[in-house]
């Protein structure tokens, strides 16, 4: 498998193939952890955000004259 990837990637060595694979794995793992953190933060603030927007809704048209 490494030799096939080495040829496909035009890598100079098997070590380079393995390093690229490890970097890809690290990047994918970091992205997934970031997605999970955003999901958690979104869920944590969703209820309070809706409530606060409801409290401020009456200000949306304040100062506008009806013509």
C-alpha positions in Angstrom: 0.0 0.0 0.0 2.8 2.4 0.9 4.6 1.7 -2.4 1.4 2.3 -4.4 0.8 5.6 -2.6 4.5 6.6 -3.0 4.1 6.2 -6.7 0.8 8.0 -6.9 1.9 10.9 -4.7 5.3 11.0 -6.4 6.9 11.0 -3.0 10.6 10.5 -2.6 10.4 8.0 0.2 8.1 5.7 2.1 8.7 7.9 5.2 7.3 10.9 3.3 4.2 8.9 2.5 3.7 8.0 6.1 4.3 11.6 7.3 1.7 12.9 4.8 -0.8 10.3 6.1 -0.1 11.3 9.7 -0.5 15.0 8.9 -3.8 14.3 7.1 -5.0 12.3 10.1 -4.0 15.1 12.5 -5.7 17.7 10.5 -8.9 15.7 10.1 -8.9 15.0 13.9 -8.4 18.7 14.7 -11.2 19.7 12.4 -13.6 17.3 14.0 -12.7 18.5 17.5 -13.3 22.1 16.3 -16.7 21.1 14.8 -17.7 19.4 18.1 -16.7 22.5 20.1 -18.8 24.7 17.8 -21.8 22.3 18.1 -21.5 22.4 21.9 -21.2 26.2 22.1 -24.1 26.6 19.7 -26.4 24.3 21.8 -25.3 26.0 25.0 -26.2 29.5 23.7 -29.3 28.7 21.5 -31.9 29.0 24.3 -30.5 32.2 25.8 -30.1 33.8 22.3 -33.7 33.2 21.4 -34.8 34.6 24.7 -32.6 37.7 24.4 -33.7 38.3 20.8 -37.3 38.1 21.9 -36.6 40.7 24.6 -35.1 43.1 22.0 -37.6 42.5 19.3 -39.7 45.5 20.2 -36.8 47.8 19.6 -36.5 46.7 15.9 -39.0 49.3 14.7 -38.4 51.9 17.3 -38.0 55.4 15.9 -39.5 54.5 12.5 -42.4 56.6 11.5 -45.4 55.0 9.8 -45.9 56.6 6.4 
